[in-house]
Amino acid sequence: MKIAVITDSTAYISAEQIGDLPIRVVTTPLILDGHTYNEGVDITTADFYDKMAHTTEFPKTAQPRLGDVMQVHEELKAEGYDTVINLYLSSAISGIHDTAVGLAKNPDMPHIVVYDSWVTVIMLGEMVLQAGKMAKAGASLEDILHTLDILRASTGEYFVVDNLQHLVRGGRLSSTAGFLGGLLNIKPILTFDPDTHKIVPFEKARTSRKALARVEELFAEATKDIDYPIKAWVIDANAPEPAAEWQADLKRHFPGIPFQRSYIGPAIGTHVGAGTMALAWIRDLDADTKAKH
């Protein structure tokens, strides 16, 4: 069995991270000022946030194109891959998961296994990289899916949104709530709902500082009883300086946990807006001897 992995561009993993792993990425289209861009291909994250700051229209996103997904599968089949794991952002966020389920019924495609990550951004990226490493090493499909189950069960995240308007325009908050929140400088804390796997409001704070402090409390509560190592990321939507400050603060408060940096690109940034910061974590399999035995 020769296994490859396909994901979408919201995994936010670089070509350097992928290297020679059997991983392919399909792009997420977005529409901004009447133009269609392909995330990670013809618009950079910096350009996107610059354009979004000056636009009068709310950006829109679409799921990866079926034709692009089919083409990648056909290319992998031609390269000798007989099994392809489709691992995209949460099915509650995008329709690409269901599209892949339908594609799996096509007899001309290689054997397609569709796995719902329940997450997005670097948590998805970490799952994709682990699956790719295992596939390259010759692991069985069963072992790869079991590892994905372990990783998925260990994910956690909180997003602190800087500007309520994107949530309002995207339909996640009423216009009244958004208006009052703007007046009161409310910073909502979002997370993935454990049942629906949608990004939902969790709590709210009066300032960014209080919101970030609250996320640290929630992180401490969520990780205090776990018996395996984790890795964590501070993720930002065009807010590198405050994100770096938060990362330094987290390192001081949680010295035993490695905190890395990642980012929110155009497709997810469209919905949460510039200035959003997040704390995400997942089981660190590279440091976890228990998972190896």
Secondary structure as a PSIPRED ss2 file (coil, helix, strand):
# PSIPRED VFORMAT (PSIPRED V4.0)

   1 M C   1.000  0.000  0.000
   2 K C   1.000  0.000  0.000
   3 I E   0.000  0.000  1.000
   4 A E   0.000  0.000  1.000
   5 V E   0.000  0.000  1.000
   6 I E   0.000  0.000  1.000
   7 T E   0.000  0.000  1.000
   8 D E   0.000  0.000  1.000
   9 S H   0.000  1.000  0.000
  10 T H   0.000  1.000  0.000
  11 A H   0.000  1.000  0.000
  12 Y C   1.000  0.000  0.000
  13 I C   1.000  0.000  0.000
  14 S C   1.000  0.000  0.000
  15 A H   0.000  1.000  0.000
  16 E H   0.000  1.000  0.000
  17 Q H   0.000  1.000  0.000
  18 I H   0.000  1.000  0.000
  19 G C   1.000  0.000  0.000
  20 D C   1.000  0.000  0.000
  21 L C   1.000  0.000  0.000
  22 P C   1.000  0.000  0.000
  23 I E   0.000  0.000  1.000
  24 R E   0.000  0.000  1.000
  25 V E   0.000  0.000  1.000
  26 V E   0.000  0.000  1.000
  27 T C   1.000  0.000  0.000
  28 T C   1.000  0.000  0.000
  29 P E   0.000  0.000  1.000
  30 L E   0.000  0.000  1.000
  31 I E   0.000  0.000  1.000
  32 L E   0.000  0.000  1.000
  33 D C   1.000  0.000  0.000
  34 G C   1.000  0.000  0.000
  35 H E   0.000  0.000  1.000
  36 T E   0.000  0.000  1.000
  37 Y E   0.000  0.000  1.000
  38 N E   0.000  0.000  1.000
  39 E E   0.000  0.000  1.000
  40 G C   1.000  0.000  0.000
  41 V C   1.000  0.000  0.000
  42 D C   1.000  0.000  0.000
  43 I E   0.000  0.000  1.000
  44 T C   1.000  0.000  0.000
  45 T H   0.000  1.000  0.000
  46 A H   0.000  1.000  0.000
  47 D H   0.000  1.000  0.000
  48 F H   0.000  1.000  0.000
  49 Y H   0.000  1.000  0.000
  50 D H   0.000  1.000  0.000
  51 K H   0.000  1.000  0.000
  52 M H   0.000  1.000  0.000
  53 A H   0.000  1.000  0.000
  54 H H   0.000  1.000  0.000
  55 T C   1.000  0.000  0.000
  56 T C   1.000  0.000  0.000
  57 E C   1.000  0.000  0.000
  58 F C   1.000  0.000  0.000
  59 P C   1.000  0.000  0.000
  60 K E   0.000  0.000  1.000
  61 T E   0.000  0.000  1.000
  62 A C   1.000  0.000  0.000
  63 Q C   1.000  0.000  0.000
  64 P C   1.000  0.000  0.000
  65 R C   1.000  0.000  0.000
  66 L H   0.000  1.000  0.000
  67 G H   0.000  1.000  0.000
  68 D H   0.000  1.000  0.000
  69 V H   0.000  1.000  0.000
  70 M H   0.000  1.000  0.000
  71 Q H   0.000  1.000  0.000
  72 V H   0.000  1.000  0.000
  73 H H   0.000  1.000  0.000
  74 E H   0.000  1.000  0.000
  75 E H   0.000  1.000  0.000
  76 L H   0.000  1.000  0.000
  77 K H   0.000  1.000  0.000
  78 A H   0.000  1.000  0.000
  79 E C   1.000  0.000  0.000
  80 G C   1.000  0.000  0.000
  81 Y C   1.000  0.000  0.000
  82 D C   1.000  0.000  0.000
  83 T E   0.000  0.000  1.000
  84 V E   0.000  0.000  1.000
  85 I E   0.000  0.000  1.000
  86 N E   0.000  0.000  1.000
  87 L E   0.000  0.000  1.000
  88 Y E   0.000  0.000  1.000
  89 L C   1.000  0.000  0.000
  90 S C   1.000  0.000  0.000
  91 S C   1.000  0.000  0.000
  92 A C   1.000  0.000  0.000
  93 I C   1.000  0.000  0.000
  94 S C   1.000  0.000  0.000
  95 G C   1.000  0.000  0.000
  96 I H   0.000  1.000  0.000
  97 H H   0.000  1.000  0.000
  98 D H   0.000  1.000  0.000
  99 T H   0.000  1.000  0.000
 100 A H   0.000  1.000  0.000
 101 V H   0.000  1.000  0.000
 102 G H   0.000  1.000  0.000
 103 L H   0.000  1.000  0.000
 104 A C   1.000  0.000  0.000
 105 K C   1.000  0.000  0.000
 106 N C   1.000  0.000  0.000
 107 P C   1.000  0.000  0.000
 108 D C   1.000  0.000  0.000
 109 M C   1.000  0.000  0.000
 110 P C   1.000  0.000  0.000
 111 H E   0.000  0.000  1.000
 112 I E   0.000  0.000  1.000
 113 V E   0.000  0.000  1.000
 114 V E   0.000  0.000  1.000
 115 Y E   0.000  0.000  1.000
 116 D E   0.000  0.000  1.000
 117 S C   1.000  0.000  0.000
 118 W C   1.000  0.000  0.000
 119 V C   1.000  0.000  0.000
 120 T C   1.000  0.000  0.000
 121 V H   0.000  1.000  0.000
 122 I H   0.000  1.000  0.000
 123 M H   0.000  1.000  0.000
 124 L H   0.000  1.000  0.000
 125 G H   0.000  1.000  0.000
 126 E H   0.000  1.000  0.000
 127 M H   0.000  1.000  0.000
 128 V H   0.000  1.000  0.000
 129 L H   0.000  1.000  0.000
 130 Q H   0.000  1.000  0.000
 131 A H   0.000  1.000  0.000
 132 G H   0.000  1.000  0.000
 133 K H   0.000  1.000  0.000
 134 M H   0.000  1.000  0.000
 135 A H   0.000  1.000  0.000
 136 K H   0.000  1.000  0.000
 137 A C   1.000  0.000  0.000
 138 G C   1.000  0.000  0.000
 139 A C   1.000  0.000  0.000
 140 S C   1.000  0.000  0.000
 141 L H   0.000  1.000  0.000
 142 E H   0.000  1.000  0.000
 143 D H   0.000  1.000  0.000
 144 I H   0.000  1.000  0.000
 145 L H   0.000  1.000  0.000
 146 H H   0.000  1.000  0.000
 147 T H   0.000  1.000  0.000
 148 L H   0.000  1.000  0.000
 149 D H   0.000  1.000  0.000
 150 I H   0.000  1.000  0.000
 151 L H   0.000  1.000  0.000
 152 R H   0.000  1.000  0.000
 153 A H   0.000  1.000  0.000
 154 S H   0.000  1.000  0.000
 155 T C   1.000  0.000  0.000
 156 G E   0.000  0.000  1.000
 157 E E   0.000  0.000  1.000
 158 Y E   0.000  0.000  1.000
 159 F E   0.000  0.000  1.000
 160 V E   0.000  0.000  1.000
 161 V C   1.000  0.000  0.000
 162 D C   1.000  0.000  0.000
 163 N C   1.000  0.000  0.000
 164 L C   1.000  0.000  0.000
 165 Q H   0.000  1.000  0.000
 166 H H   0.000  1.000  0.000
 167 L H   0.000  1.000  0.000
 168 V H   0.000  1.000  0.000
 169 R H   0.000  1.000  0.000
 170 G C   1.000  0.000  0.000
 171 G C   1.000  0.000  0.000
 172 R C   1.000  0.000  0.000
 173 L C   1.000  0.000  0.000
 174 S C   1.000  0.000  0.000
 175 S H   0.000  1.000  0.000
 176 T H   0.000  1.000  0.000
 177 A H   0.000  1.000  0.000
 178 G H   0.000  1.000  0.000
 179 F H   0.000  1.000  0.000
 180 L H   0.000  1.000  0.000
 181 G H   0.000  1.000  0.000
 182 G H   0.000  1.000  0.000
 183 L H   0.000  1.000  0.000
 184 L H   0.000  1.000  0.000
 185 N C   1.000  0.000  0.000
 186 I C   1.000  0.000  0.000
 187 K E   0.000  0.000  1.000
 188 P E   0.000  0.000  1.000
 189 I E   0.000  0.000  1.000
 190 L E   0.000  0.000  1.000
 191 T E   0.000  0.000  1.000
 192 F E   0.000  0.000  1.000
 193 D C   1.000  0.000  0.000
 194 P C   1.000  0.000  0.000
 195 D C   1.000  0.000  0.000
 196 T C   1.000  0.000  0.000
 197 H C   1.000  0.000  0.000
 198 K C   1.000  0.000  0.000
 199 I E   0.000  0.000  1.000
 200 V E   0.000  0.000  1.000
 201 P E   0.000  0.000  1.000
 202 F E   0.000  0.000  1.000
 203 E E   0.000  0.000  1.000
 204 K E   0.000  0.000  1.000
 205 A E   0.000  0.000  1.000
 206 R C   1.000  0.000  0.000
 207 T C   1.000  0.000  0.000
 208 S H   0.000  1.000  0.000
 209 R H   0.000  1.000  0.000
 210 K H   0.000  1.000  0.000
 211 A H   0.000  1.000  0.000
 212 L H   0.000  1.000  0.000
 213 A H   0.000  1.000  0.000
 214 R H   0.000  1.000  0.000
 215 V H   0.000  1.000  0.000
 216 E H   0.000  1.000  0.000
 217 E H   0.000  1.000  0.000
 218 L H   0.000  1.000  0.000
 219 F H   0.000  1.000  0.000
 220 A H   0.000  1.000  0.000
 221 E H   0.000  1.000  0.000
 222 A H   0.000  1.000  0.000
 223 T H   0.000  1.000  0.000
 224 K C   1.000  0.000  0.000
 225 D C   1.000  0.000  0.000
 226 I C   1.000  0.000  0.000
 227 D C   1.000  0.000  0.000
 228 Y C   1.000  0.000  0.000
 229 P C   1.000  0.000  0.000
 230 I E   0.000  0.000  1.000
 231 K E   0.000  0.000  1.000
 232 A E   0.000  0.000  1.000
 233 W E   0.000  0.000  1.000
 234 V E   0.000  0.000  1.000
 235 I E   0.000  0.000  1.000
 236 D E   0.000  0.000  1.000
 237 A C   1.000  0.000  0.000
 238 N C   1.000  0.000  0.000
 239 A C   1.000  0.000  0.000
 240 P H   0.000  1.000  0.000
 241 E H   0.000  1.000  0.000
 242 P H   0.000  1.000  0.000
 243 A H   0.000  1.000  0.000
 244 A H   0.000  1.000  0.000
 245 E H   0.000  1.000  0.000
 246 W H   0.000  1.000  0.000
 247 Q H   0.000  1.000  0.000
 248 A H   0.000  1.000  0.000
 249 D H   0.000  1.000  0.000
 250 L H   0.000  1.000  0.000
 251 K H   0.000  1.000  0.000
 252 R H   0.000  1.000  0.000
 253 H H   0.000  1.000  0.000
 254 F C   1.000  0.000  0.000
 255 P C   1.000  0.000  0.000
 256 G C   1.000  0.000  0.000
 257 I C   1.000  0.000  0.000
 258 P C   1.000  0.000  0.000
 259 F E   0.000  0.000  1.000
 260 Q E   0.000  0.000  1.000
 261 R E   0.000  0.000  1.000
 262 S E   0.000  0.000  1.000
 263 Y E   0.000  0.000  1.000
 264 I C   1.000  0.000  0.000
 265 G C   1.000  0.000  0.000
 266 P H   0.000  1.000  0.000
 267 A H   0.000  1.000  0.000
 268 I H   0.000  1.000  0.000
 269 G H   0.000  1.000  0.000
 270 T H   0.000  1.000  0.000
 271 H H   0.000  1.000  0.000
 272 V H   0.000  1.000  0.000
 273 G C   1.000  0.000  0.000
 274 A C   1.000  0.000  0.000
 275 G C   1.000  0.000  0.000
 276 T C   1.000  0.000  0.000
 277 M E   0.000  0.000  1.000
 278 A E   0.000  0.000  1.000
 279 L E   0.000  0.000  1.000
 280 A E   0.000  0.000  1.000
 281 W E   0.000  0.000  1.000
 282 I E   0.000  0.000  1.000
 283 R E   0.000  0.000  1.000
 284 D C   1.000  0.000  0.000
 285 L H   0.000  1.000  0.000
 286 D H   0.000  1.000  0.000
 287 A H   0.000  1.000  0.000
 288 D C   1.000  0.000  0.000
 289 T C   1.000  0.000  0.000
 290 K H   0.000  1.000  0.000
 291 A H   0.000  1.000  0.000
 292 K H   0.000  1.000  0.000
 293 H C   1.000  0.000  0.000
